[in-house]
Amino acid sequence: MQTDNEKYNKTVRPNTAFLNELKNKLPEFFTKDGSFDLDKFKTQLKEKNINELSEGYQLNFIGKDYARRQAGETPNTVIVPDKKQNGGGGAHSKNLFFTGDNLEVLRHLQTAYANKIDVIYIDPPYNTGQDDFAYPDSFEYTDDQLEDMFGLDDDQLARLKSIQGKSSHSAWLTFMYPRLVLAKRVMKDEGLIFISIDDNESDDLRLLMNEIFGESNFLMQVAWRRTDNQPNLGELAKVKEYILAYSKNPNKRKIGKVPLSGKALNEYRYEDKNGKFRRGILLDKTRGRYRYTVTTKSGNKVNGPWMISEQQFKKLDNEGLIYWTTSGKELPYKKTYLINNDGAIVNDFWGIEVGTNQRASSEFLKLMGARYFAFPKPTSLIKRILNLSSPTALVMDFFAGSSTTADAVMQLNAKDGGHRKFIMVQLPEKTYHTNKDGKEIPTKGGKIAYDAGFKSIDEISRERIRRAAKKIKEANELTLPEDFDGSFKHYRVVKPTKQTLENIDDFDPNNTNLFTNMVEGFSSKSLNIPGDASGEETILTTWLAQDGYPFDINIQEIKFGNYHAHMVDNHLYLINEGWSSTQTKELLNQLGTNELDLQTVVLFGYSFNILDLRELENGLKQLDSKVTLIKRY
């Protein structure tokens, strides 16, 4: 008889070790049967793929090269902290809420949260053709630039631009592609991603996920019954949606079990000194295949057919795991204790027991007082998903909507004492538009929210979290863990204003007198958003994320004379104006006497004239210890 290793070694080829390493690093390029997809790999290496525009929609959809380019771009926005929220209720919270375009937010998180996210759940636009989706990108490049980027002729350019503002399959795939690529980068190797979808794009999403994550990382496509009642409209009743589930690495994924249902718990209706148990059938005329004689407690002899072998039966009996009935034929059953049951294996059909759209609407109505969303997801559905991961999971939802995911995270933490954290991202989609007279007019679906004082969807999302946390605290007053996190830090991700960008274009580093305070252009006031953040706070927050620091990192303030700087680890950040030769001498003195342990100085180039910058640069070069100077503009 061969060992498993001997059997495996017979299959080893000269390239097996290399392929195993490659599969661990790039699982998306392997097919379901484990072979390497060379054509797919070659396609990803291509700088341009002209065939996508001549062959039209399949996997090579119109806009695919543009979407690939978007996945590789860096952010052109800044992260503005909400000082009121972050200094108040969110001061000690580990949860995050970002208001902004989720593609930009994901770009900002690529360094600080690379390989950090345990679970991603998203409920993206379904593209039903009923005004729920239109491709939002206006292509911020000239026609000549687009033709040069992708090697297009005029006809191909026209086809690419045809997806703007449209809800075609190609437009939807172009929208989703870069977001899913970036989502994969922030996931842990053992991470899981779940995506709600309906019939309109489920097939396309499956193809897209296979390309980005790899066929071997497909877990299942859950059919979820979304409605309590069967609708009577139309020829066919559609009562289900889907949840597509993938992992990041098939060799490292960890999938938990879901809690037992009420029906399953009721089966544990027997009890002895070791606790509650359920009994399992051992004698079965249909399925039993073992024949041996067992003497019952009353002396009757039964010879089967039994479900287990005689050796297994004796082992269970010796361990006290046989339950004998006390009436009738006094037959034996197997004991299975509730304390040893870690939950049920999840299947790919979830019925109304995990919640429906109607129950979600009722849940939201009781909490918020009105129905602002047409088809919210129930927290019970999201809790089932979260139970498949760790109770310490970092959970992300970058289509936050009504913040059901955040609510579910807090509910589970209150129930099981877990330490899950959430990252929510929501576009500030307005509930109104402004007419030519400057009057605000509620949108078609936003009137109820607008009348309630909510000017954008993200405001509803954040208020849902606050009210949900309050409700959880009131309902679990005696049992709530002391470190329960019922708040969040809030950041807005926005583009700099036109005036700030023009000032940047006009900046002259050779000018020894700076007439414009460039830093102030990044304040909340200059950006015309709430939050009371200074320009320095915006720039520092944006840079810390760029340098890989989480949003709860400890920031130390350091003074050089009357100049305020910031220190994180051994990085010194110089942002404001006012640095002169006096500050340079003090910095060099502290470095020379080892008062300051410094590896990198990062400065905002627009705040320094050329003379002060050269003096600082030359001074750092003369130090015995190596200190890197990074200039950012």
Steps between C-alpha positions, in 0.01 A plus 500: 500500500635839398512801731342828392848643442596206280185545293565870469864454401393289203320805359792742547647651184810718451287818525273388786678699773499811283130462414410450865680820590335681211158371602553628850593846370267526199208258545282692252708365209417135574195319368264289707697184414825659623668573167669833425307726262784637288272695264339685790845579641619632164190720473574664834856573387372685192509875515209530259226265384348630179281192452269606780359776282463301179356185652261685733351364819602165639773482758689745275241770564517851359697708749707218649838662431370824645383311810840331532664841484269633771604213726861617474445872554584682823244725673448857383304591813580587862371350825334761719439404865168586661633668817160523668431127465857383551557715805161415648324164493751349261813604691582150624325298229680252275218509245528717188248671275611662173279736304610505138542308176583143601758464222697794641463372857628157400800665333579686822480178704731295279809552717366529854251214461677271254429138605305620808129441425341174615154534346361718224127517439359727229156560354588684176249644249324212328468664157134407456445769238270693735724801577693309767830523310665721241874500437622807695846566351526788254851398378718785626729478198491653156416284200863515391616382842256209499606396150865512602446315830324205343610507137152576366379627167208744477235228471634309798517822702133565424409151624696553820332835568159348428486348850491844667176548688372164374380188681629239255673181610834645387441819696417303815806276463725802438362655819544186713838376370741749665308496827524122527870500405574749777273312742706187445821686589373604843372150586698263718619177339235317705242771426151455355288722275121481459309693232122533475366495145191405301439331164591806291875484567558175693656319202722797413609538861594132516722538192655818637570344840655194335738727314597714800496240778540178302262205451664310784390772742130466420321382814132496412212693352238528771137525396326727753122525520462874529123524544248362748218500247486382141418796277200464268621745235625377162518152355776373729560562870862590583553446871877454527828682462855370521803546717822416319776386736875484425816467703837660428723195539359143487783363713455748785130576518322434828124453493300482820160350567164669545312483832245222536145589402220497757376174352842340537537625857165344590642159411722526807211424732668226705732569789733318738782601735713603200238737358243509222522251215307372202467136408609357165360188334720191507251236382368560148351236271557712189846650554654255747769270360652331807371177656589407859302426815433759769328408825266771623458597865189283527680196357370515143747416226515717187730411211461807279536628242714761681634833367843446662735206544507287815841646593362855471195404707713360783717812497195726536361278778830510693505881471143532632369626169218247458150604605248222571129565476301390805183391324401282212791295363757698704723569200843673503567844351817706466542806727622825344551776757410860425819623668705317235307648206679800350220579256364384168680474168366772273315394185425692182128563559395753762128522561287757678648389832795734430274797431337661198470845340165553673647421842798723426264787411309447825826486695618824340162671552497425874850637535487805272130588493465494120584285198785675319619192303297280268671165555722501810668178614408353841764493772425128547628435147824686560546333839487160331781612269705640788465175693707334227800701616679581826341691793796739470451558126559833328193541278469730200195613302578755229138529383379578853150620410292486815796369706340162564849348514613733778181429696555123459861528621393682817212259567728197476765660723235573763375140483825302503749749644689513170730780389402535136571840346343658193607726215203657320522698176207692352474747213339829611217456252269799536131465581433819303609697197521875454288661227604800292358738760726349768210326676553150643259245354483146649592218263245239394608249765641745752200709607429316825865522606530865391186597691649331808809720472739259328673675210697191391496120538817489711329714766230231533768231516680664792179578687398133467824399674442746786141390558585132467778535758265679741238227460758225557629669815148540640404138422821353644561735792604226744687269263671739259881456494685794657702558184196494268568736207181675397645790305734581210758744371381693196698625200395669177692418182477797263678666210686826568317810381570658163665800668738277696594311183562828317723620785695176476549551126626856561733411789859617457747340747763763407281773645646582842178667609190280496188708447248217512450264791478172304420296811179688575359390164455152645296603805135402539402863455692539172368166374146612592419198715413456869753369749708798620829340389799722431697462180790358700273229649372404155848475350636306798207253497543442127876449531477262796270273299741523207787399729314194626382621840154405631258774598542443874879546496648708783618841371753695706521877470853644500597870514806660345481849644157628398462240222267204561594169335366145533684177572379145433746222578823645357328707228495878547233691306553870416188646341433858602683812386746674730801269485827692490872461572421525873289184487758323283775567755284377788405183311861425410608564859241253637607241247868555575450459876272197448205678663299409194498156334411572142501301179296714262397863464190551283419858404231686306698661221252784448575631852877538440687748287808379318759647742357348817449170321862482379633588846297216658598257224873578531489485879346152503760377251784601733370286788679178588166325535305457179175701491293490182327818383177454306342799326135474410299734280 
